[in-house]
């Protein structure tokens, strides 16, 4: 186990964590501010990945593919918000879970009819297909480096939007005391609609960026939704800063665990057993992290105002 390998896996974990943040940020805004538990958020992530892969293949431009994927997903989210979510805002969480779980099933069937049941290949941009030498002995994929930088920039922009703009002030006011905010002239309903669409755009962006390095397939939204919910709980519901810190923690723990736990188990167990138990132990580590945080911070790392 060399230092270069450890550093490489840490970078991979940070990149994965930043993509988790884009997904979890939308969840924490919608759930923490609007009090709506939207399990279909993962389906928006899947939509972004599929549309970006298709658009990239047809146009040859990765930047255009990202723009198209975000735009199409936002339109889909707008239809979902108008046709379904507005009817769920005043319902309890059980009704929201059941309704949005139904959306997941419908979305998976639509994707299967449009693209088939087999995974779709999302091409890596040609200009980013090679490595970048970060240091001697550490060639790192250029595309993963772009994901790191892009994720950090989006995280910074989102933090500034929520905490240092008039729009963010209205969002926080509506979340804290909706009747008073409406009396002060804030159109809380319109603000909440914008929050829902912003969450959809972030999910689509994460899907479009993750497409070239993961399998774009039916059900990918459900697979990443569970780590995103873990991030939501660890960071503190409604906290963008908490989602950022928790996503990085979960991303590093999950990636490093999957890379090194099987290696450590091979030292004491047969190779076949170590290969089977390694991914399981790595996944358990993510939940163990959540348990430890909740023992000491039952409401998460940060409050909703952070």
C-alpha positions in Angstrom: 0.0 0.0 0.0 1.9 3.0 -1.3 1.5 6.7 -0.4 0.7 7.4 -4.1 -2.2 4.9 -4.0 -3.6 6.3 -0.8 -3.5 9.9 -2.2 -5.1 8.7 -5.5 -8.0 7.1 -3.6 -8.4 10.2 -1.4 -8.8 12.3 -4.5 -11.3 9.8 -5.9 -13.2 9.9 -2.6 -13.3 13.7 -2.7 -14.6 13.6 -6.3 -17.3 11.1 -5.4 -18.1 13.2 -2.3 -18.6 16.3 -4.3 -21.0 14.6 -6.7 -22.9 13.3 -3.6 -23.0 16.9 -2.4 -24.7 18.1 -5.6 -27.4 15.4 -5.1 -27.7 15.8 -1.3 -27.8 19.6 -1.5 -31.0 19.4 -3.6 -32.4 16.9 -1.1 -31.5 19.0 1.9 -32.9 22.2 0.4 -36.2 20.5 -0.6 -36.6 18.5 2.6 -35.1 20.9 5.1 -36.7 24.1 3.7 -39.9 22.8 2.1 -40.4 19.8 4.4 -41.0 17.6 1.4 -39.4 14.1 1.3 -38.8 13.6 -2.4 -37.6 10.0 -3.1 -37.8 10.7 -6.8 -34.8 13.0 -6.5 -32.6 10.1 -7.5 -34.6 9.7 -10.7 -33.7 13.3 -11.7 -30.1 12.3 -11.2 -30.7 9.3 -13.6 -32.4 11.6 -16.1 -29.5 13.9 -16.1 -27.1 11.1 -16.8 -29.1 9.6 -19.6 -29.9 12.8 -21.4 -26.3 14.0 -21.1 -25.0 10.7 -22.6 -27.5 10.9 -25.5 -26.8 14.6 -26.1 -23.0 14.1 -26.0 -23.3 11.3 -28.5 -25.4 13.3 -30.9 -23.7 16.7 -30.6 -20.1 15.7 -29.8 -19.9 18.6 -27.3 -19.8 17.7 -23.6 -20.5 21.2 -22.5 -23.6 21.3 -24.6 -24.6 17.9 -23.3 -24.5 19.2 -19.7 -26.6 22.3 -20.6 -29.1 20.1 -22.4 -29.3 17.6 -19.6 -29.9 20.2 -16.9 -32.5 22.1 -19.0 -34.4 18.9 -19.9 -34.3 17.7 -16.3 -35.5 21.1 -15.0 -38.5 20.9 -17.4 -39.3 17.4 -16.2 -39.0 18.6 -12.6 -41.3 21.5 -13.4 -44.0 19.1 -14.7 -43.5 16.9 -11.7 -43.8 19.8 -9.3 -47.0 21.2 -11.0 -48.7 17.8 -11.5 -47.8 16.0 -8.3 -45.6 17.8 -5.7 -47.9 20.7 -5.1 -50.5 18.2 -4.0 -48.1 16.7 -1.5 -46.8 19.9 0.2 -49.6 19.8 2.8 -49.6 16.0 3.1 -47.7 14.0 5.7 -44.3 12.3 5.0 -45.8 8.9 4.5 -47.9 10.2 1.6 -44.9 11.9 0.1 -42.8 8.8 0.3 -45.5 6.6 -1.3 -46.2 9.0 -4.1 -42.6 9.7 -5.0 -41.7 6.0 -4.8 -44.3 5.5 -7.4 -42.5 8.2 -9.5 -39.3 6.1 -9.2 -41.1 3.1 -10.7 -42.6 5.1 -13.5 -39.3 6.8 -14.3 -37.4 3.5 -14.4 -40.0 2.1 -16.9 -39.8 5.2 -19.1 -36.0 5.0 -19.2 -36.2 1.3 -20.0 -38.6 2.0 -22.9 -36.5 4.9 -24.3 -33.0 3.4 -23.9 -33.5 -0.3 -23.2 -32.5 -2.3 -20.1 -28.8 -2.4 -20.9 -26.4 0.2 -19.6 -25.6 3.2 -21.9 -22.0 4.2 -22.5 -21.4 7.9 -21.7 -18.3 9.0 -23.5 -15.5 10.9 -21.7 -14.7 14.2 -23.4 -11.8 13.7 -25.8 -9.9 16.6 -24.4 -10.1 15.2 -20.9 -9.5 11.5 -21.6 -5.8 11.6 -20.7 -4.0 11.9 -17.4 -2.5 15.0 -15.7 0.7 14.6 -13.7 -0.1 16.1 -10.3 3.3 15.0 -9.0 6.0 12.5 -9.7 4.4 9.1 -9.9 0.9 10.4 -9.7 -0.8 10.6 -13.1 -4.4 11.5 -12.3 -7.3 11.3 -14.9 -8.0 14.8 -16.2 -11.8 14.2 -16.2 -11.8 13.3 -12.5 -9.8 16.5 -11.8 -12.4 18.5 -13.7 -15.1 16.9 -11.5 -13.2 18.0 -8.4 -12.8 21.6 -9.5 -16.3 21.9 -10.9 -17.9 20.4 -7.7 -16.0 22.8 -5.5 -17.1 25.8 -7.7 -20.7 24.7 -7.6 -20.5 24.2 -3.8 -19.1 27.6 -3.3 -21.8 29.2 -5.6 -24.6 27.4 -3.8 -23.3 28.4 -0.4 -23.1 32.1 -1.5 -26.6 31.9 -3.0 -28.2 30.5 0.1 -26.4 32.5 2.7 -25.3 35.8 1.1 -28.0 36.9 -1.4 -31.5 38.3 -1.2 -32.9 35.2 -2.8 -31.3 33.0 -0.1 -32.6 35.4 2.5 -36.1 34.9 1.2 -35.7 31.1 1.1 -34.5 31.1 4.7 -37.3 33.4 5.8 -39.9 31.2 4.2 -38.5 28.1 5.8 -38.3 29.7 9.3 -41.7 31.4 9.4 -43.8 31.2 6.2 -46.8 33.2 7.4 -44.6 36.1 8.6 -42.6 36.0 5.4 -45.7 36.2 3.3 -46.9 39.2 5.4 -43.6 40.9 4.6 -44.3 40.5 0.9 -42.3 37.4 0.1 -43.9 35.1 -2.4 -43.0 32.0 -0.6 -44.8 29.6 -3.0 -42.8 30.9 -5.9 -39.6 30.8 -3.9 -40.2 27.2 -3.0 -40.9 26.3 -6.6 -37.5 27.8 -7.4 -35.9 25.7 -4.7 -37.4 22.6 -6.1 -36.1 23.4 -9.6 -32.7 24.3 -8.2 -32.5 20.9 -6.5 -33.4 19.2 -9.8 -30.8 21.1 -11.7 -28.1 20.1 -9.2 -29.2 16.4 -9.4 -29.0 16.6 -13.2 -25.6 18.2 -13.1 -24.3 15.4 -10.8 -25.8 12.8 -13.1 -24.3 14.4 -16.2 -20.8 14.6 -14.6 -20.9 11.1 -13.1 -22.1 9.5 -16.4 -18.6 8.9 -17.9 -17.2 7.2 -14.8 -20.1 5.1 -13.7 -22.6 2.8 -15.4 -25.5 4.8 -16.8 -28.3 2.3 -16.2 -31.8 1.9 -15.0 -32.0 2.2 -11.2 -28.8 4.2 -10.8 -30.8 6.9 -9.1 -32.0 4.6 -6.3 -28.4 3.3 -5.8 -27.0 6.7 -5.1 -30.1 8.0 -3.3 -29.2 6.0 -0.2 -25.7 7.5 0.3 -27.3 10.9 -0.4 -29.8 10.3 2.4 -26.9 9.3 4.7 -25.2 12.6 3.8 -28.5 14.4 4.6 -28.7 12.9 8.1 -25.0 13.3 8.9 -24.8 16.9 7.8 -28.0 18.1 9.3 -31.3 18.5 7.5 -31.5 21.9 5.8 -27.8 22.8 6.1 -25.9 23.3 2.9 -22.6 23.5 4.7 -23.5 20.3 6.6 -24.3 18.5 3.3 -20.9 19.6 1.9 -18.9 18.4 4.9 -20.9 15.1 5.3 -20.6 14.4 1.5 -16.9 14.7 1.6 -16.7 12.4 4.7 -19.0 9.8 3.2 -17.2 9.9 -0.2 -13.8 9.4 1.3 -14.9 6.7 3.7 -16.8 4.8 1.0 -14.0 5.1 -1.6 -11.1 4.4 0.6 -12.9 1.6 2.3 -13.7 -0.1 -1.0 -10.1 0.2 -2.1 -8.3 -0.9 1.0 -10.6 -3.0 3.2 -10.4 -6.0 0.8 -6.5 -5.6 0.8 -6.5 -5.7 4.6 -8.8 -8.7 4.8 -6.6 -10.7 2.4 -3.9 -10.6 5.0 -6.0 -12.8 7.3 -8.7 -14.4 5.1 -8.8 -16.5 1.9 -8.8 -14.2 -1.2 -12.3 -15.3 -2.2 -13.7 -14.5 1.2 -11.9 -11.2 1.4 -13.3 -10.2 -2.0 -16.8 -11.0 -0.9 -16.6 -9.3 2.5 -14.5 -6.3 1.5 -17.3 -4.3 -0.3 -19.7 -5.2 2.5 -17.5 -3.9 5.2 -16.8 -0.8 3.2 -20.5 -0.1 2.9 -21.1 -0.7 6.6 -18.4 1.9 7.4 -20.6 4.6 5.8 -23.5 3.7 8.2 -21.1 3.3 11.1 -20.0 6.9 10.5 -23.6 8.0 10.5 -24.2 6.2 13.8 -21.2 7.7 15.5 -22.2 11.2 14.3 -25.8 10.8 15.6 -24.6 9.6 19.0 -22.7 12.8 19.6 -24.8 15.2 17.3 -28.4 13.8 17.1 -29.4 16.7 14.8 -26.4 16.3 12.5 -23.1 18.2 12.2 -24.7 21.6 11.5 -28.0 23.2 12.1 -30.4 24.2 9.3 -29.2 27.8 9.7 -25.6 26.9 8.9 
